[in-house]
Amino acid sequence: MSKISIIIPVYYNSDTLMLLYEDMKAKILGDIGDYEIVMVDDGSGDDSWAVMNSIRELDDNVKLVRLSRNFGEHAAILAGLSQCTGDCAVTKQADLQEDSELIVRMYDKWKEGNKVVLAVREERDDPAVKKFFANLYYSIVRRTIDSKMPKGGFDCYLLDRQAIEVLMRLDEKNSSLSLQVLWIGFRSANVYFHRKDREVGKSRWTFSKKFKLAADSMMSFSYFPIRFMSGMGVVMAVCAFIWIIGVIIEYINTGTPVRGWSTLMCLVLFSTGVILLTLGVLGEYLWRTLDATRNRPVYIVDEVKEPGSKDG
C-alpha cells in the first residue's frame, strides 16, 4: 500500500487552514488510503501555528514543521519534502484556489508510472492585468529557459520519492523550484484545472517576490541575459563604427564640420545606461555565486511535531 504526503506551505494562512483541512477531509482523505499532511510554517506572524496545532489534534496523520523565519515558499516546500515519508508527495496551496480533488487526480497519474505530475492552470479567475503578466512570464520561460513549461504554468505538483531525493541533492539557492522540477526530467504527466479567485484571506505574493522569482528563474537556468548583453554590445559597436565611417566620408567629400552635440549626448547617455545595465546583470550572477559559496542552508527548521506525538 503506497503512502502519499501532502505538503502545505503556510504563510499568514490562519483564516484558511481549517477550511482547507475540512475540505480535504470531506472530499479526499478517506479515499486516498495511507497519507500524511506536512504543514510548514514559513515564519507567519499571525495565528497560523496555533491553527496548525489544532488541526494536528484532530488528525494523527498531521506533521508540523516550523521554520525559524520567513525563507520563502520554495524553501518551505523543500523543508516539507525533506520531512515527508510518503512514497510520493504532492504540494498543496493553502489559499483554497485549487480544488482538493486535484490531489486524487495527480495521485492516479502517479499510479500509472509517472514520477512527476504537474497541475497546470488551464484557466484562472484573475484580473486581466494579472493574467497578462503571468502569461508573459511563462511565455518568456518557454522561449528562453525551458520549452517544457506549460502555457498556463503550475504551482502544485506531485513528485515520486526518487524525484524528491534528487531535489534534495540539488541544494540550490536563489532558484525556482518549479523549474528545478522540470529540469530533473523523469517521466511526467499533466492534469489541468480551473484556478479559482481567492475568496478568503489576502495574498502575500507581492510584486517584489514576483520580480525576484523572474530574476532567479532567468539567472539560474539560462544564459540569455549574458547573451543578450553581448549581442547588444556588438550591435552598438557596429552602429558606432558605421557612423564614424559615414562622418569621415562626409567630411572628406563636402568638408562639413562634425556637429550634432545633442545627438552625441543622447548616444553617450544611452551607451552609459547599457553599460550600467550590463554591470547590473553581471552583478546578479556574481551575487548568486557568492551566496552559493557561503554554503548557508536554504532554510532553518526551528521545530518539528511528529504525527500522533504528544506535546511535552
Salt bridges, closest charged atoms under 4 A:
ASP23 OD1 - LYS27 NZ 2.96
GLU36 OE1 - LYS3 NZ 3.89
ASP41 OD2 - ARG66 NE 3.96
GLU98 OE2 - ARG195 NE 3.79
ASP99 OD1 - LYS196 NZ 3.01
GLU101 OE2 - LYS27 NZ 3.94
GLU123 OE2 - LYS131 NZ 3.67
ASP125 OD1 - HIS194 NE2 2.68
ASP126 OD2 - ARG124 NE 2.67
ASP126 OD2 - ARG195 NH1 3.22
ASP146 OD1 - LYS148 NZ 3.17
ASP155 OD2 - ARG121 NH1 2.56
ASP216 OD2 - LYS212 NZ 2.60
ASP216 OD1 - ARG288 NH2 2.42
GLU284 OE1 - ARG288 NH1 2.50
ASP291 OD1 - ARG294 NH2 2.97
GLU306 OE1 - LYS63 NZ 3.43
ASP311 OD1 - ARG56 NH1 3.20
ASP311 OD2 - LYS305 NZ 3.48
